Amino acid sequence: MSDAVRRFRDERERLNAKVLAAGNLTVKRFFALDTQAYAPGALDAKTKELLGLASSAVLRCDDCILYHIIRCVEEGATDDEILEALSISLLVGGSIVIPHLRRAIDRLDELRVAE
């Protein structure tokens, strides 16, 4: 795992712990719902992560894109599957997605090198 990805994961974990420690019930419920939504069901976890990736790219959230790329790799998604999901986001979101697509592919390359 690259240093950038490791820093991202560490920072995300630290900040999530801080948010949850605040004890707000609504926030805790939202986090629990998010966890449950990505659990295997009618769709497997890999497919759900690919959907999360495509949605995150359309919404242009680089943190979310990186998180879902990490999860896609962990769930065994191939580069072709990830690129197809990103191509759908480009189609839906238009050219404004291109900068995020570039960074997404760069992060995917970092993850693959670290494997």
C-alpha positions in Angstrom: 0.0 0.0 0.0 1.4 3.4 -0.9 2.1 6.0 1.7 -0.7 8.3 0.4 -3.2 5.5 0.6 -2.0 4.5 4.1 -2.2 8.1 5.3 -5.7 8.3 3.8 -6.8 5.2 5.6 -5.2 6.2 8.9 -6.7 9.7 8.8 -10.2 8.4 7.8 -10.1 5.9 10.7 -9.0 8.5 13.2 -11.6 11.0 12.1 -14.4 8.4 12.0 -13.5 7.4 15.6 -13.7 11.1 16.6 -17.0 11.6 14.9 -18.5 8.5 16.5 -17.1 9.3 19.9 -19.2 12.5 19.9 -22.1 10.2 20.5 -24.7 11.7 18.1 -27.3 9.0 17.6 -28.2 10.2 14.1 -24.6 10.0 13.0 -24.1 6.6 14.5 -27.2 5.3 12.8 -26.1 6.7 9.4 -22.7 5.1 9.8 -24.4 1.8 10.7 -26.7 2.1 7.7 -23.7 2.7 5.4 -22.0 -0.4 6.7 -25.2 -2.5 6.2 -25.8 -1.2 2.7 -22.5 -2.5 1.5 -22.9 -5.9 3.0 -23.6 -8.8 0.6 -27.2 -9.2 -0.2 -29.0 -9.5 -3.6 -25.8 -7.9 -4.9 -22.4 -9.1 -3.8 -20.1 -6.7 -2.0 -17.8 -6.2 -5.0 -20.8 -5.0 -7.2 -21.9 -2.7 -4.4 -18.4 -1.2 -4.1 -18.3 -0.7 -7.9 -21.7 1.1 -7.7 -20.3 3.2 -4.8 -17.3 4.1 -6.9 -19.4 5.1 -9.9 -21.7 7.2 -7.7 -18.7 8.8 -5.9 -17.1 9.8 -9.2 -20.4 11.4 -10.4 -20.6 13.3 -7.2 -16.9 14.2 -7.6 -15.8 13.2 -4.1 -12.1 12.3 -4.2 -12.1 10.8 -0.7 -15.1 8.7 -1.5 -13.5 7.6 -4.8 -10.3 6.5 -3.1 -12.2 4.7 -0.4 -14.3 2.8 -3.0 -11.2 2.0 -5.1 -9.6 0.5 -2.0 -12.7 -1.5 -1.3 -13.1 -2.6 -4.9 -9.5 -3.9 -4.9 -10.1 -5.7 -1.5 -13.3 -7.3 -2.9 -11.3 -8.6 -5.9 -12.5 -6.2 -8.7 -10.3 -6.3 -11.7 -8.9 -3.1 -13.3 -11.3 -3.7 -16.2 -14.3 -3.8 -13.9 -13.1 -0.7 -12.1 -12.6 1.2 -15.4 -16.0 0.1 -16.6 -17.6 1.5 -13.5 -15.7 4.7 -13.9 -16.7 4.9 -17.6 -20.3 4.8 -16.5 -19.7 7.7 -14.1 -18.1 9.7 -16.9 -21.1 9.0 -19.1 -23.5 10.1 -16.4 -21.5 12.9 -14.9 -20.0 14.3 -18.1 -16.6 15.9 -18.7 -16.4 17.4 -15.2 -15.7 13.9 -14.0 -12.5 13.7 -16.0 -10.1 15.2 -13.3 -11.5 12.7 -10.8 -11.2 9.9 -13.3 -7.5 10.8 -13.7 -6.8 10.8 -9.9 -8.8 7.5 -9.6 -6.7 5.7 -12.1 -3.5 7.1 -10.5 -4.7 5.8 -7.1 -5.6 2.4 -8.6 -2.1 2.2 -10.0 -0.6 3.0 -6.6 -2.7 0.2 -5.1 -1.7 -2.3 -7.7 2.0 -1.6 -7.4 1.7 -2.1 -3.6 0.0 -5.5 -4.0 
